[in-house]
Each structure stands twice: as structure tokens, then as C-alpha cells.
Amino acid sequence: MVAKDPPLKKNDLIVITGAGGFIAGAKLKRHNDLNAPRGVAGRNSDNTFIKSVLGWEPDTPLNKGLALTYKWIREQYHNRKMGWRVVE
């Protein structure tokens, strides 16, 4: 997903998607294993090239895009469980 927001850290994403009830309303518990391998601190997208070639840049905030995506996936899941055909 491409969004217009600045880079996020893991804990920020946890708050947006779950613990804050923003999207899924899931109760997520944070556990940081200090002995685990460490990856990059965050991920972000440099959209300069997209804007220069296409004249377009994302205008959807990450939390809104994630909420819409979560809703769509949830609907697909429930429709599939009901035996309905999904994603045509």
C-alpha cells in the first residue's frame, strides 16, 4: 500500500491497526524480544519518481487506507464462509 504518511515505527503500526481500536479493534500485546535479529527501524516509500513520471502522489492517509483494506478483506472472508463467490 502506498500512503502519504511519514515513516512508521513498529509500535506506531500496532496502535493504528489494533490496540487503539482504530481499524480491527484487536487487543494486541507488545512483546519485544531483545535477543531477536533486528531489521530496519521503519519502512517508508519515496514517491518522488512516481510523481515525476505519473504526475501523481498518494493522498490517502495510511490509517484510512488500512481501514478500507481491512474492511474489504473482512467482507471477502465472511462472504467466502457463507459460500458466496468472492473476488471476481
C-alpha positions as CSV (number, residue, x, y, z in Angstrom):
1,M,0.0,0.0,0.0
2,V,1.3,3.4,-0.9
3,A,0.3,6.2,1.5
4,K,1.2,9.8,2.0
5,D,2.3,9.5,5.6
6,P,5.8,9.8,7.1
7,P,7.7,6.6,8.0
8,L,6.2,4.5,10.8
9,K,7.8,2.5,13.6
10,K,6.5,-0.9,14.6
11,N,4.8,0.4,17.7
12,D,3.0,3.1,15.7
13,L,1.6,0.5,13.4
14,I,0.4,-1.6,16.3
15,V,-1.5,1.4,17.6
16,I,-3.1,2.2,14.2
17,T,-4.1,-1.4,13.4
18,G,-5.1,-2.9,16.7
19,A,-4.5,-1.7,20.2
20,G,-6.0,1.7,19.6
21,G,-9.1,0.1,18.1
22,F,-8.6,2.2,15.0
23,I,-9.1,-0.5,12.5
24,A,-9.6,-4.0,13.7
25,G,-10.2,-3.3,17.3
26,A,-8.0,-6.2,18.2
27,K,-6.3,-6.4,21.5
28,L,-2.6,-6.7,20.6
29,K,0.0,-7.3,23.2
30,R,3.5,-6.0,22.5
31,H,6.5,-8.2,23.2
32,N,9.9,-7.1,22.2
33,D,12.5,-9.9,22.2
34,L,15.8,-8.1,22.6
35,N,17.7,-11.2,21.5
36,A,15.8,-11.5,18.2
37,P,17.5,-10.4,15.0
38,R,16.9,-6.7,14.2
39,G,15.7,-5.4,10.9
40,V,15.3,-1.9,9.8
41,A,13.7,0.6,12.3
42,G,10.9,1.5,9.8
43,R,9.7,1.4,6.3
44,N,8.7,4.2,4.0
45,S,8.1,4.9,0.4
46,D,9.9,7.6,-1.6
47,N,7.3,8.7,-4.1
48,T,9.4,11.2,-5.9
49,F,9.8,9.0,-9.0
50,I,6.1,8.2,-9.2
51,K,5.2,11.9,-9.0
52,S,7.8,12.9,-11.7
53,V,6.7,10.2,-14.1
54,L,3.0,10.0,-13.5
55,G,2.3,13.4,-12.0
56,W,0.6,11.6,-9.2
57,E,1.2,11.2,-5.5
58,P,-0.9,9.3,-2.9
59,D,-3.4,11.4,-1.0
60,T,-4.8,8.7,1.3
61,P,-3.5,8.6,4.9
62,L,-2.2,5.2,5.9
63,N,-4.7,4.7,8.7
64,K,-7.6,5.3,6.2
65,G,-6.1,3.0,3.5
66,L,-5.6,0.3,6.1
67,A,-9.1,0.6,7.4
68,L,-10.6,0.3,3.9
69,T,-8.3,-2.6,3.1
70,Y,-9.2,-4.4,6.3
71,K,-12.9,-3.9,5.7
72,W,-12.6,-5.3,2.2
73,I,-10.7,-8.4,3.4
74,R,-13.1,-8.9,6.2
75,E,-16.1,-8.8,3.8
76,Q,-14.4,-11.2,1.4
77,Y,-13.7,-13.6,4.3
78,H,-17.3,-13.6,5.6
79,N,-18.7,-13.9,2.1
80,R,-16.5,-16.9,1.4
81,K,-17.6,-18.5,4.7
82,M,-21.2,-18.1,3.5
83,G,-20.3,-19.9,0.3
84,W,-20.5,-16.9,-1.9
85,R,-18.1,-16.3,-4.7
86,V,-15.6,-13.6,-4.0
87,V,-13.1,-11.5,-5.9
88,E,-14.2,-11.8,-9.5
